[in-house]
Amino acid sequence: MAHTVDSISIRGLRKAHLSQLAFYIEWHMHECSYYGPKDQFDKRHKDLEEFAVRLLAIVDDEDARTPIVRKGKT
């Protein structure tokens, strides 16, 4: 079954998760490997780099908080 994704919740992720995700994106940029058509990969990568910048802005903001999610609660 195909899924359409137009947004993904970050519920349950903490600032440390966002920092690690941003690091993965940055690390891949320096790794210089890609898959699929290079022009499409480069466009996705540029989008992800911009996302990483936004993530790091959250991580670096001392006032930023992520919601506490209790087990069994949605």
PDB file of N, CA, C and O in Angstrom:
ATOM      1  N   MET A   1       0.843  -1.173   0.000  1.00  0.00           N
ATOM      2  CA  MET A   1       0.000   0.000   0.000  1.00  0.00           C
ATOM      3  C   MET A   1       0.893   1.242   0.000  1.00  0.00           C
ATOM      4  O   MET A   1       1.841   1.332   0.780  1.00  0.00           O
ATOM      5  N   ALA A   2       0.591   2.175  -0.857  1.00  0.00           N
ATOM      6  CA  ALA A   2       1.355   3.418  -0.929  1.00  0.00           C
ATOM      7  C   ALA A   2       0.852   4.404   0.117  1.00  0.00           C
ATOM      8  O   ALA A   2      -0.336   4.436   0.440  1.00  0.00           O
ATOM      9  N   HIS A   3       1.751   5.189   0.629  1.00  0.00           N
ATOM     10  CA  HIS A   3       1.411   6.215   1.610  1.00  0.00           C
ATOM     11  C   HIS A   3       1.794   7.572   1.049  1.00  0.00           C
ATOM     12  O   HIS A   3       2.827   7.713   0.395  1.00  0.00           O
ATOM     13  N   THR A   4       0.971   8.557   1.300  1.00  0.00           N
ATOM     14  CA  THR A   4       1.299   9.925   0.935  1.00  0.00           C
ATOM     15  C   THR A   4       1.698  10.657   2.206  1.00  0.00           C
ATOM     16  O   THR A   4       0.952  10.663   3.185  1.00  0.00           O
ATOM     17  N   VAL A   5       2.862  11.268   2.190  1.00  0.00           N
ATOM     18  CA  VAL A   5       3.363  11.963   3.366  1.00  0.00           C
ATOM     19  C   VAL A   5       3.485  13.444   3.035  1.00  0.00           C
ATOM     20  O   VAL A   5       4.280  13.836   2.181  1.00  0.00           O
ATOM     21  N   ASP A   6       2.692  14.260   3.718  1.00  0.00           N
ATOM     22  CA  ASP A   6       2.845  15.702   3.524  1.00  0.00           C
ATOM     23  C   ASP A   6       3.322  16.381   4.798  1.00  0.00           C
ATOM     24  O   ASP A   6       3.663  17.564   4.789  1.00  0.00           O
ATOM     25  N   SER A   7       3.345  15.631   5.894  1.00  0.00           N
ATOM     26  CA  SER A   7       3.937  16.137   7.129  1.00  0.00           C
ATOM     27  C   SER A   7       4.254  14.949   8.026  1.00  0.00           C
ATOM     28  O   SER A   7       3.598  13.909   7.966  1.00  0.00           O
ATOM     29  N   ILE A   8       5.258  15.122   8.844  1.00  0.00           N
ATOM     30  CA  ILE A   8       5.670  14.068   9.759  1.00  0.00           C
ATOM     31  C   ILE A   8       5.791  14.689  11.143  1.00  0.00           C
ATOM     32  O   ILE A   8       6.447  15.716  11.315  1.00  0.00           O
ATOM     33  N   SER A   9       5.163  14.072  12.113  1.00  0.00           N
ATOM     34  CA  SER A   9       5.217  14.563  13.482  1.00  0.00           C
ATOM     35  C   SER A   9       6.598  14.312  14.073  1.00  0.00           C
ATOM     36  O   SER A   9       7.225  13.290  13.795  1.00  0.00           O
ATOM     37  N   ILE A  10       7.063  15.247  14.887  1.00  0.00           N
ATOM     38  CA  ILE A  10       8.306  15.029  15.619  1.00  0.00           C
ATOM     39  C   ILE A  10       7.999  14.732  17.081  1.00  0.00           C
ATOM     40  O   ILE A  10       8.878  14.806  17.939  1.00  0.00           O
ATOM     41  N   ARG A  11       6.744  14.395  17.352  1.00  0.00           N
ATOM     42  CA  ARG A  11       6.316  14.084  18.715  1.00  0.00           C
ATOM     43  C   ARG A  11       7.209  12.994  19.293  1.00  0.00           C
ATOM     44  O   ARG A  11       7.451  11.973  18.649  1.00  0.00           O
ATOM     45  N   GLY A  12       7.685  13.210  20.484  1.00  0.00           N
ATOM     46  CA  GLY A  12       8.528  12.228  21.153  1.00  0.00           C
ATOM     47  C   GLY A  12      10.016  12.447  20.913  1.00  0.00           C
ATOM     48  O   GLY A  12      10.848  11.845  21.591  1.00  0.00           O
ATOM     49  N   LEU A  13      10.359  13.305  19.954  1.00  0.00           N
ATOM     50  CA  LEU A  13      11.772  13.598  19.712  1.00  0.00           C
ATOM     51  C   LEU A  13      12.211  14.748  20.607  1.00  0.00           C
ATOM     52  O   LEU A  13      11.462  15.702  20.818  1.00  0.00           O
ATOM     53  N   ARG A  14      13.398  14.655  21.119  1.00  0.00           N
ATOM     54  CA  ARG A  14      13.960  15.695  21.973  1.00  0.00           C
ATOM     55  C   ARG A  14      15.005  16.485  21.179  1.00  0.00           C
ATOM     56  O   ARG A  14      15.330  16.140  20.043  1.00  0.00           O
ATOM     57  N   LYS A  15      15.517  17.537  21.791  1.00  0.00           N
ATOM     58  CA  LYS A  15      16.519  18.355  21.117  1.00  0.00           C
ATOM     59  C   LYS A  15      17.739  17.521  20.723  1.00  0.00           C
ATOM     60  O   LYS A  15      18.356  17.774  19.688  1.00  0.00           O
ATOM     61  N   ALA A  16      18.084  16.539  21.535  1.00  0.00           N
ATOM     62  CA  ALA A  16      19.222  15.668  21.207  1.00  0.00           C
ATOM     63  C   ALA A  16      18.952  14.869  19.933  1.00  0.00           C
ATOM     64  O   ALA A  16      19.860  14.660  19.130  1.00  0.00           O
ATOM     65  N   HIS A  17      17.704  14.420  19.743  1.00  0.00           N
ATOM     66  CA  HIS A  17      17.347  13.710  18.516  1.00  0.00           C
ATOM     67  C   HIS A  17      17.509  14.630  17.305  1.00  0.00           C
ATOM     68  O   HIS A  17      18.063  14.228  16.281  1.00  0.00           O
ATOM     69  N   LEU A  18      17.019  15.874  17.431  1.00  0.00           N
ATOM     70  CA  LEU A  18      17.102  16.816  16.313  1.00  0.00           C
ATOM     71  C   LEU A  18      18.552  17.125  15.976  1.00  0.00           C
ATOM     72  O   LEU A  18      18.922  17.224  14.806  1.00  0.00           O
ATOM     73  N   SER A  19      19.368  17.276  17.011  1.00  0.00           N
ATOM     74  CA  SER A  19      20.792  17.543  16.796  1.00  0.00           C
ATOM     75  C   SER A  19      21.449  16.382  16.060  1.00  0.00           C
ATOM     76  O   SER A  19      22.233  16.595  15.135  1.00  0.00           O
ATOM     77  N   GLN A  20      21.133  15.158  16.467  1.00  0.00           N
ATOM     78  CA  GLN A  20      21.724  13.981  15.821  1.00  0.00           C
ATOM     79  C   GLN A  20      21.261  13.869  14.377  1.00  0.00           C
ATOM     80  O   GLN A  20      22.059  13.535  13.501  1.00  0.00           O
ATOM     81  N   LEU A  21      19.989  14.141  14.110  1.00  0.00           N
ATOM     82  CA  LEU A  21      19.481  14.101  12.744  1.00  0.00           C
ATOM     83  C   LEU A  21      20.188  15.136  11.873  1.00  0.00           C
ATOM     84  O   LEU A  21      20.569  14.838  10.740  1.00  0.00           O
ATOM     85  N   ALA A  22      20.363  16.336  12.389  1.00  0.00           N
ATOM     86  CA  ALA A  22      21.080  17.377  11.645  1.00  0.00           C
ATOM     87  C   ALA A  22      22.514  16.933  11.362  1.00  0.00           C
ATOM     88  O   ALA A  22      23.041  17.182  10.278  1.00  0.00           O
ATOM     89  N   PHE A  23      23.149  16.271  12.345  1.00  0.00           N
ATOM     90  CA  PHE A  23      24.509  15.770  12.143  1.00  0.00           C
ATOM     91  C   PHE A  23      24.540  14.736  11.020  1.00  0.00           C
ATOM     92  O   PHE A  23      25.445  14.764  10.186  1.00  0.00           O
ATOM     93  N   TYR A  24      23.566  13.823  10.984  1.00  0.00           N
ATOM     94  CA  TYR A  24      23.521  12.820   9.923  1.00  0.00           C
ATOM     95  C   TYR A  24      23.446  13.482   8.549  1.00  0.00           C
ATOM     96  O   TYR A  24      24.135  13.067   7.617  1.00  0.00           O
ATOM     97  N   ILE A  25      22.610  14.507   8.428  1.00  0.00           N
ATOM     98  CA  ILE A  25      22.459  15.198   7.155  1.00  0.00           C
ATOM     99  C   ILE A  25      23.781  15.859   6.769  1.00  0.00           C
ATOM    100  O   ILE A  25      24.219  15.760   5.623  1.00  0.00           O
ATOM    101  N   GLU A  26      24.413  16.532   7.731  1.00  0.00           N
ATOM    102  CA  GLU A  26      25.687  17.196   7.459  1.00  0.00           C
ATOM    103  C   GLU A  26      26.773  16.181   7.119  1.00  0.00           C
ATOM    104  O   GLU A  26      27.557  16.399   6.195  1.00  0.00           O
ATOM    105  N   TRP A  27      26.824  15.088   7.847  1.00  0.00           N
ATOM    106  CA  TRP A  27      27.832  14.051   7.593  1.00  0.00           C
ATOM    107  C   TRP A  27      27.682  13.521   6.178  1.00  0.00           C
ATOM    108  O   TRP A  27      28.676  13.350   5.474  1.00  0.00           O
ATOM    109  N   HIS A  28      26.454  13.259   5.753  1.00  0.00           N
ATOM    110  CA  HIS A  28      26.231  12.714   4.418  1.00  0.00           C
ATOM    111  C   HIS A  28      26.696  13.686   3.346  1.00  0.00           C
ATOM    112  O   HIS A  28      27.174  13.271   2.291  1.00  0.00           O
ATOM    113  N   MET A  29      26.556  14.981   3.616  1.00  0.00           N
ATOM    114  CA  MET A  29      26.994  15.996   2.667  1.00  0.00           C
ATOM    115  C   MET A  29      28.490  15.847   2.376  1.00  0.00           C
ATOM    116  O   MET A  29      28.934  16.053   1.246  1.00  0.00           O
ATOM    117  N   HIS A  30      29.253  15.488   3.397  1.00  0.00           N
ATOM    118  CA  HIS A  30      30.709  15.366   3.235  1.00  0.00           C
ATOM    119  C   HIS A  30      31.122  13.980   2.751  1.00  0.00           C
ATOM    120  O   HIS A  30      32.259  13.781   2.324  1.00  0.00           O
ATOM    121  N   GLU A  31      30.216  13.042   2.816  1.00  0.00           N
ATOM    122  CA  GLU A  31      30.512  11.669   2.390  1.00  0.00           C
ATOM    123  C   GLU A  31      30.566  11.557   0.865  1.00  0.00           C
ATOM    124  O   GLU A  31      31.271  10.699   0.334  1.00  0.00           O
ATOM    125  N   CYS A  32      29.829  12.415   0.160  1.00  0.00           N
ATOM    126  CA  CYS A  32      29.850  12.501  -1.312  1.00  0.00           C
ATOM    127  C   CYS A  32      29.321  11.253  -2.012  1.00  0.00           C
ATOM    128  O   CYS A  32      29.720  10.984  -3.145  1.00  0.00           O
ATOM    129  N   SER A  33      28.455  10.500  -1.393  1.00  0.00           N
ATOM    130  CA  SER A  33      27.822   9.385  -2.078  1.00  0.00           C
ATOM    131  C   SER A  33      26.359   9.731  -2.299  1.00  0.00           C
ATOM    132  O   SER A  33      25.788  10.538  -1.566  1.00  0.00           O
ATOM    133  N   TYR A  34      25.762   9.130  -3.291  1.00  0.00           N
ATOM    134  CA  TYR A  34      24.359   9.396  -3.569  1.00  0.00           C
ATOM    135  C   TYR A  34      23.747   8.184  -4.242  1.00  0.00           C
ATOM    136  O   TYR A  34      24.449   7.268  -4.671  1.00  0.00           O
ATOM    137  N   TYR A  35      22.417   8.196  -4.328  1.00  0.00           N
ATOM    138  CA  TYR A  35      21.710   7.121  -5.009  1.00  0.00           C
ATOM    139  C   TYR A  35      20.664   7.736  -5.919  1.00  0.00           C
ATOM    140  O   TYR A  35      20.219   8.861  -5.691  1.00  0.00           O
ATOM    141  N   GLY A  36      20.275   7.005  -6.942  1.00  0.00           N
ATOM    142  CA  GLY A  36      19.275   7.506  -7.886  1.00  0.00           C
ATOM    143  C   GLY A  36      19.867   8.576  -8.795  1.00  0.00           C
ATOM    144  O   GLY A  36      21.076   8.809  -8.790  1.00  0.00           O
ATOM    145  N   PRO A  37      19.002   9.225  -9.577  1.00  0.00           N
ATOM    146  CA  PRO A  37      19.471  10.291 -10.457  1.00  0.00           C
ATOM    147  C   PRO A  37      20.099  11.425  -9.639  1.00  0.00           C
ATOM    148  O   PRO A  37      19.487  11.938  -8.702  1.00  0.00           O
ATOM    149  N   LYS A  38      21.326  11.809 -10.006  1.00  0.00           N
ATOM    150  CA  LYS A  38      22.077  12.787  -9.208  1.00  0.00           C
ATOM    151  C   LYS A  38      21.348  14.110  -9.082  1.00  0.00           C
ATOM    152  O   LYS A  38      21.363  14.700  -8.002  1.00  0.00           O
ATOM    153  N   ASP A  39      20.710  14.604 -10.133  1.00  0.00           N
ATOM    154  CA  ASP A  39      20.034  15.899 -10.040  1.00  0.00           C
ATOM    155  C   ASP A  39      18.881  15.842  -9.037  1.00  0.00           C
ATOM    156  O   ASP A  39      18.664  16.799  -8.294  1.00  0.00           O
ATOM    157  N   GLN A  40      18.145  14.736  -9.007  1.00  0.00           N
ATOM    158  CA  GLN A  40      17.058  14.586  -8.038  1.00  0.00           C
ATOM    159  C   GLN A  40      17.605  14.439  -6.619  1.00  0.00           C
ATOM    160  O   GLN A  40      17.060  15.007  -5.673  1.00  0.00           O
ATOM    161  N   PHE A  41      18.689  13.671  -6.482  1.00  0.00           N
ATOM    162  CA  PHE A  41      19.314  13.512  -5.176  1.00  0.00           C
ATOM    163  C   PHE A  41      19.797  14.863  -4.657  1.00  0.00           C
ATOM    164  O   PHE A  41      19.584  15.198  -3.492  1.00  0.00           O
ATOM    165  N   ASP A  42      20.452  15.644  -5.532  1.00  0.00           N
ATOM    166  CA  ASP A  42      20.969  16.952  -5.120  1.00  0.00           C
ATOM    167  C   ASP A  42      19.854  17.885  -4.662  1.00  0.00           C
ATOM    168  O   ASP A  42      20.036  18.641  -3.708  1.00  0.00           O
ATOM    169  N   LYS A  43      18.698  17.841  -5.332  1.00  0.00           N
ATOM    170  CA  LYS A  43      17.581  18.691  -4.927  1.00  0.00           C
ATOM    171  C   LYS A  43      17.068  18.269  -3.549  1.00  0.00           C
ATOM    172  O   LYS A  43      16.838  19.113  -2.683  1.00  0.00           O
ATOM    173  N   ARG A  44      16.889  16.962  -3.352  1.00  0.00           N
ATOM    174  CA  ARG A  44      16.441  16.479  -2.037  1.00  0.00           C
ATOM    175  C   ARG A  44      17.453  16.842  -0.969  1.00  0.00           C
ATOM    176  O   ARG A  44      17.089  17.252   0.133  1.00  0.00           O
ATOM    177  N   HIS A  45      18.726  16.690  -1.300  1.00  0.00           N
ATOM    178  CA  HIS A  45      19.770  16.991  -0.322  1.00  0.00           C
ATOM    179  C   HIS A  45      19.746  18.464   0.061  1.00  0.00           C
ATOM    180  O   HIS A  45      19.904  18.804   1.234  1.00  0.00           O
ATOM    181  N   LYS A  46      19.548  19.344  -0.925  1.00  0.00           N
ATOM    182  CA  LYS A  46      19.463  20.784  -0.630  1.00  0.00           C
ATOM    183  C   LYS A  46      18.292  21.058   0.312  1.00  0.00           C
ATOM    184  O   LYS A  46      18.421  21.840   1.254  1.00  0.00           O
ATOM    185  N   ASP A  47      17.150  20.418   0.060  1.00  0.00           N
ATOM    186  CA  ASP A  47      15.988  20.568   0.948  1.00  0.00           C
ATOM    187  C   ASP A  47      16.319  20.098   2.361  1.00  0.00           C
ATOM    188  O   ASP A  47      15.950  20.746   3.340  1.00  0.00           O
ATOM    189  N   LEU A  48      17.020  18.964   2.462  1.00  0.00           N
ATOM    190  CA  LEU A  48      17.379  18.434   3.772  1.00  0.00           C
ATOM    191  C   LEU A  48      18.410  19.304   4.479  1.00  0.00           C
ATOM    192  O   LEU A  48      18.367  19.439   5.702  1.00  0.00           O
ATOM    193  N   GLU A  49      19.337  19.897   3.727  1.00  0.00           N
ATOM    194  CA  GLU A  49      20.294  20.824   4.334  1.00  0.00           C
ATOM    195  C   GLU A  49      19.570  22.015   4.960  1.00  0.00           C
ATOM    196  O   GLU A  49      19.894  22.437   6.070  1.00  0.00           O
ATOM    197  N   GLU A  50      18.583  22.554   4.233  1.00  0.00           N
ATOM    198  CA  GLU A  50      17.803  23.674   4.768  1.00  0.00           C
ATOM    199  C   GLU A  50      17.035  23.234   6.014  1.00  0.00           C
ATOM    200  O   GLU A  50      16.913  23.996   6.973  1.00  0.00           O
ATOM    201  N   PHE A  51      16.522  22.011   5.999  1.00  0.00           N
ATOM    202  CA  PHE A  51      15.826  21.467   7.166  1.00  0.00           C
ATOM    203  C   PHE A  51      16.793  21.343   8.340  1.00  0.00           C
ATOM    204  O   PHE A  51      16.435  21.661   9.474  1.00  0.00           O
ATOM    205  N   ALA A  52      18.016  20.883   8.075  1.00  0.00           N
ATOM    206  CA  ALA A  52      19.022  20.735   9.127  1.00  0.00           C
ATOM    207  C   ALA A  52      19.336  22.086   9.765  1.00  0.00           C
ATOM    208  O   ALA A  52      19.510  22.172  10.981  1.00  0.00           O
ATOM    209  N   VAL A  53      19.409  23.126   8.963  1.00  0.00           N
ATOM    210  CA  VAL A  53      19.665  24.472   9.495  1.00  0.00           C
ATOM    211  C   VAL A  53      18.538  24.864  10.454  1.00  0.00           C
ATOM    212  O   VAL A  53      18.792  25.418  11.524  1.00  0.00           O
ATOM    213  N   ARG A  54      17.287  24.572  10.065  1.00  0.00           N
ATOM    214  CA  ARG A  54      16.155  24.887  10.941  1.00  0.00           C
ATOM    215  C   ARG A  54      16.210  24.048  12.221  1.00  0.00           C
ATOM    216  O   ARG A  54      15.911  24.546  13.307  1.00  0.00           O
ATOM    217  N   LEU A  55      16.592  22.778  12.090  1.00  0.00           N
ATOM    218  CA  LEU A  55      16.718  21.928  13.276  1.00  0.00           C
ATOM    219  C   LEU A  55      17.770  22.477  14.229  1.00  0.00           C
ATOM    220  O   LEU A  55      17.552  22.538  15.439  1.00  0.00           O
ATOM    221  N   LEU A  56      18.906  22.873  13.679  1.00  0.00           N
ATOM    222  CA  LEU A  56      19.986  23.386  14.522  1.00  0.00           C
ATOM    223  C   LEU A  56      19.586  24.686  15.200  1.00  0.00           C
ATOM    224  O   LEU A  56      20.025  24.954  16.318  1.00  0.00           O
ATOM    225  N   ALA A  57      18.767  25.496  14.550  1.00  0.00           N
ATOM    226  CA  ALA A  57      18.287  26.722  15.184  1.00  0.00           C
ATOM    227  C   ALA A  57      17.454  26.380  16.418  1.00  0.00           C
ATOM    228  O   ALA A  57      17.528  27.075  17.431  1.00  0.00           O
ATOM    229  N   ILE A  58      16.662  25.308  16.332  1.00  0.00           N
ATOM    230  CA  ILE A  58      15.880  24.865  17.487  1.00  0.00           C
ATOM    231  C   ILE A  58      16.811  24.344  18.576  1.00  0.00           C
ATOM    232  O   ILE A  58      16.668  24.692  19.748  1.00  0.00           O
ATOM    233  N   VAL A  59      17.759  23.514  18.180  1.00  0.00           N
ATOM    234  CA  VAL A  59      18.683  22.911  19.136  1.00  0.00           C
ATOM    235  C   VAL A  59      19.489  23.986  19.862  1.00  0.00           C
ATOM    236  O   VAL A  59      19.725  23.878  21.065  1.00  0.00           O
ATOM    237  N   ASP A  60      19.907  25.010  19.144  1.00  0.00           N
ATOM    238  CA  ASP A  60      20.733  26.064  19.723  1.00  0.00           C
ATOM    239  C   ASP A  60      19.946  27.086  20.532  1.00  0.00           C
ATOM    240  O   ASP A  60      20.541  27.898  21.240  1.00  0.00           O
ATOM    241  N   ASP A  61      18.625  27.061  20.439  1.00  0.00           N
ATOM    242  CA  ASP A  61      17.782  27.993  21.175  1.00  0.00           C
ATOM    243  C   ASP A  61      17.551  27.460  22.584  1.00  0.00           C
ATOM    244  O   ASP A  61      16.849  26.466  22.773  1.00  0.00           O
ATOM    245  N   GLU A  62      18.145  28.125  23.571  1.00  0.00           N
ATOM    246  CA  GLU A  62      18.037  27.639  24.947  1.00  0.00           C
ATOM    247  C   GLU A  62      16.595  27.667  25.450  1.00  0.00           C
ATOM    248  O   GLU A  62      16.260  26.937  26.382  1.00  0.00           O
ATOM    249  N   ASP A  63      15.745  28.487  24.858  1.00  0.00           N
ATOM    250  CA  ASP A  63      14.350  28.565  25.279  1.00  0.00           C
ATOM    251  C   ASP A  63      13.455  27.562  24.554  1.00  0.00           C
ATOM    252  O   ASP A  63      12.288  27.407  24.914  1.00  0.00           O
ATOM    253  N   ALA A  64      13.981  26.883  23.545  1.00  0.00           N
ATOM    254  CA  ALA A  64      13.170  25.921  22.789  1.00  0.00           C
ATOM    255  C   ALA A  64      12.903  24.700  23.659  1.00  0.00           C
ATOM    256  O   ALA A  64      13.788  24.210  24.360  1.00  0.00           O
ATOM    257  N   ARG A  65      11.694  24.232  23.598  1.00  0.00           N
ATOM    258  CA  ARG A  65      11.307  23.039  24.346  1.00  0.00           C
ATOM    259  C   ARG A  65      10.553  22.113  23.414  1.00  0.00           C
ATOM    260  O   ARG A  65       9.883  22.560  22.483  1.00  0.00           O
ATOM    261  N   THR A  66      10.665  20.836  23.669  1.00  0.00           N
ATOM    262  CA  THR A  66       9.836  19.873  22.949  1.00  0.00           C
ATOM    263  C   THR A  66       8.837  19.331  23.958  1.00  0.00           C
ATOM    264  O   THR A  66       9.162  19.198  25.138  1.00  0.00           O
ATOM    265  N   PRO A  67       7.623  19.017  23.511  1.00  0.00           N
ATOM    266  CA  PRO A  67       6.597  18.576  24.456  1.00  0.00           C
ATOM    267  C   PRO A  67       6.941  17.231  25.074  1.00  0.00           C
ATOM    268  O   PRO A  67       7.556  16.374  24.440  1.00  0.00           O
ATOM    269  N   ILE A  68       6.537  17.070  26.304  1.00  0.00           N
ATOM    270  CA  ILE A  68       6.718  15.790  26.987  1.00  0.00           C
ATOM    271  C   ILE A  68       5.559  14.892  26.564  1.00  0.00           C
ATOM    272  O   ILE A  68       4.393  15.270  26.674  1.00  0.00           O
ATOM    273  N   VAL A  69       5.892  13.720  26.089  1.00  0.00           N
ATOM    274  CA  VAL A  69       4.860  12.768  25.674  1.00  0.00           C
ATOM    275  C   VAL A  69       4.898  11.605  26.647  1.00  0.00           C
ATOM    276  O   VAL A  69       5.926  10.947  26.806  1.00  0.00           O
ATOM    277  N   ARG A  70       3.794  11.362  27.283  1.00  0.00           N
ATOM    278  CA  ARG A  70       3.688  10.267  28.228  1.00  0.00           C
ATOM    279  C   ARG A  70       3.337   8.978  27.480  1.00  0.00           C
ATOM    280  O   ARG A  70       2.556   8.996  26.529  1.00  0.00           O
ATOM    281  N   LYS A  71       3.907   7.892  27.909  1.00  0.00           N
ATOM    282  CA  LYS A  71       3.601   6.600  27.272  1.00  0.00           C
ATOM    283  C   LYS A  71       2.102   6.348  27.326  1.00  0.00           C
ATOM    284  O   LYS A  71       1.453   6.572  28.348  1.00  0.00           O
ATOM    285  N   GLY A  72       1.566   5.878  26.208  1.00  0.00           N
ATOM    286  CA  GLY A  72       0.152   5.572  26.136  1.00  0.00           C
ATOM    287  C   GLY A  72      -0.718   6.774  25.812  1.00  0.00           C
ATOM    288  O   GLY A  72      -1.929   6.629  25.649  1.00  0.00           O
ATOM    289  N   LYS A  73      -0.124   7.960  25.714  1.00  0.00           N
ATOM    290  CA  LYS A  73      -0.871   9.176  25.381  1.00  0.00           C
ATOM    291  C   LYS A  73      -0.548   9.580  23.959  1.00  0.00           C
ATOM    292  O   LYS A  73       0.571   9.362  23.493  1.00  0.00           O
ATOM    293  N   THR A  74      -1.511  10.167  23.261  1.00  0.00           N
ATOM    294  CA  THR A  74      -1.257  10.642  21.900  1.00  0.00           C
ATOM    295  C   THR A  74      -1.542  12.112  21.824  1.00  0.00           C
ATOM    296  O   THR A  74      -1.392  12.715  20.761  1.00  0.00           O
TER     297      THR A  74
END
